[in-house]
Amino acid sequence: MLMQSDEDRLSKYFAYAEKTMSRISVKASGELKSRVEWLIDNARRYYEDAKHYMALKDYSTSYVCIAYCEGLLDALRLLGLVEVQN
């Protein structure tokens, strides 16, 4: 069985995050909407950090950052605060 490299595995996480962030819309309103937008911005920052650490070949830190990114996006979706278009 051929093992994937860290870069190959991380690229799948990046593709998921990119797709999700490009198709996300906020369903919340008022004060909650601004908090949701703040969390989406944090997810984007984690994504950028993950890319940065991957470029440095610091794969452990890159995995942590992209996992935080995905966790925030998934939580917002599961709570019904955002919608992600297919």
C-alpha positions as CSV (number, residue, x, y, z in Angstrom):
1,M,0.0,0.0,0.0
2,L,1.4,3.4,-1.0
3,M,1.4,6.0,1.8
4,Q,0.5,9.5,1.0
5,S,3.0,12.3,1.8
6,D,2.1,14.9,4.3
7,E,1.8,17.5,1.6
8,D,-0.7,15.2,-0.4
9,R,-2.8,14.6,2.7
10,L,-2.8,18.3,3.7
11,S,-3.8,19.3,0.2
12,K,-7.0,17.4,0.7
13,Y,-7.7,19.3,3.9
14,F,-6.9,22.6,2.1
15,A,-9.2,21.7,-0.8
16,Y,-12.1,21.1,1.6
17,A,-11.5,24.3,3.5
18,E,-11.2,26.4,0.3
19,K,-14.4,24.9,-1.1
20,T,-16.3,25.5,2.1
21,M,-15.0,29.1,2.6
22,S,-15.8,30.0,-1.0
23,R,-19.4,28.7,-0.7
24,I,-20.4,29.8,2.8
25,S,-23.1,32.2,3.6
26,V,-24.1,33.5,7.1
27,K,-27.7,32.7,8.1
28,A,-27.5,34.5,11.5
29,S,-28.5,38.1,12.0
30,G,-27.8,41.0,14.3
31,E,-25.1,40.6,16.9
32,L,-24.9,36.9,16.3
33,K,-24.1,37.5,12.6
34,S,-21.1,39.6,13.5
35,R,-19.8,36.9,15.8
36,V,-20.3,34.3,13.1
37,E,-18.4,36.5,10.6
38,W,-15.6,36.8,13.2
39,L,-15.4,33.0,13.5
40,I,-15.2,32.7,9.7
41,D,-12.4,35.2,9.7
42,N,-10.6,33.2,12.3
43,A,-11.1,30.1,10.2
44,R,-9.5,31.9,7.3
45,R,-6.6,32.9,9.4
46,Y,-6.0,29.3,10.6
47,Y,-6.2,28.3,6.9
48,E,-3.5,30.9,6.0
49,D,-1.4,29.8,8.9
50,A,-1.7,26.1,7.8
51,K,-0.5,27.1,4.3
52,H,2.4,29.0,5.8
53,Y,3.6,26.1,8.0
54,M,3.2,23.7,5.2
55,A,5.5,25.8,3.1
56,L,8.0,25.7,5.9
57,K,7.6,21.8,6.0
58,D,6.3,22.1,9.6
59,Y,3.6,19.6,8.9
60,S,2.5,19.0,12.5
61,T,1.7,22.7,13.0
62,S,0.0,22.8,9.6
63,Y,-2.2,19.9,10.5
64,V,-3.2,21.6,13.8
65,C,-4.1,24.9,12.0
66,I,-6.1,23.3,9.2
67,A,-7.9,21.2,11.8
68,Y,-8.9,24.3,13.8
69,C,-10.1,25.9,10.5
70,E,-12.3,22.9,9.6
71,G,-13.5,22.6,13.2
72,L,-14.8,26.2,13.2
73,L,-16.4,25.8,9.8
74,D,-18.1,22.5,10.6
75,A,-19.4,23.8,14.0
76,L,-21.0,26.8,12.4
77,R,-22.6,24.6,9.8
78,L,-23.8,22.0,12.3
79,L,-25.3,24.7,14.5
80,G,-27.2,26.1,11.5
81,L,-25.5,29.5,11.6
82,V,-24.1,29.2,8.1
83,E,-25.1,27.5,4.9
84,V,-22.6,26.0,2.5
85,Q,-23.7,25.7,-1.1
86,N,-22.9,22.5,-2.9
